[in-house]
Amino acid sequence: MKTFHLTIAKIGENLFDGEVASVSLPGVEGVCEVLAGHEALVSELRQGAIRVTAADGAVHTFETSERGVAEISGNQATILL
């Protein structure tokens, strides 16, 4: 299974930092599924659920009541809320 590094952060708080198999993001134009090797992308996020499948198969869900931004580049993704 291919993985990539994901960081999810708010000002002053790191919510997640580790290797993942996938992440599902609530984009302003719909849900976006990110896998390893995804094309470079910067996207605005809307309120909703961020669903992370970690490299070990554990699933983590982060509900966000605020907007944010996601940047995918190389073999990493950063989500700022």
Secondary structure, DSSP 8 states (H G I E B T S, - for coil): ---EEEEEEETTEEEEEEEEEEEEEEETTEEEEEETT---EEEEE-SEEEEEEETTS-EEEEEESS-EEEEEETTEEEEE-
